[in-house]
Amino acid sequence: MTLFCKQCNDRRLPEYHPEEKATLWLCTKCKNFTDVNDLIIREQTDEERETIKRKEKEFAESTNFPSAKLSRRKGVN
């Protein structure tokens, strides 16, 4: 399994799909899902794209990263 798409030579990311009980690899440019054998299974649907965008937005709103620079504790080896 290569990490790069054969069609566009762009990066692939793994996604687990419980309904298919398999990990499919999504090309970030073509939006095609491939399996471990580099066979194109299907394209990413608009509904899936919206779900991912919604989850990303919820994650960004729910996380609270400190904006101040972390300082080292003094007196600890």
Rosetta blueprint (number, residue, H / E / L):
1 M L
2 T L
3 L L
4 F E
5 C L
6 K L
7 Q L
8 C L
9 N L
10 D L
11 R E
12 R E
13 L E
14 P E
15 E E
16 Y E
17 H E
18 P L
19 E L
20 E L
21 K L
22 A E
23 T E
24 L E
25 W E
26 L E
27 C E
28 T L
29 K L
30 C L
31 K L
32 N E
33 F E
34 T E
35 D L
36 V L
37 N L
38 D L
39 L L
40 I E
41 I E
42 R E
43 E E
44 Q L
45 T L
46 D H
47 E H
48 E H
49 R H
50 E H
51 T H
52 I H
53 K H
54 R H
55 K H
56 E H
57 K H
58 E H
59 F H
60 A H
61 E H
62 S H
63 T L
64 N L
65 F L
66 P L
67 S L
68 A L
69 K L
70 L L
71 S L
72 R L
73 R L
74 K L
75 G L
76 V L
77 N L
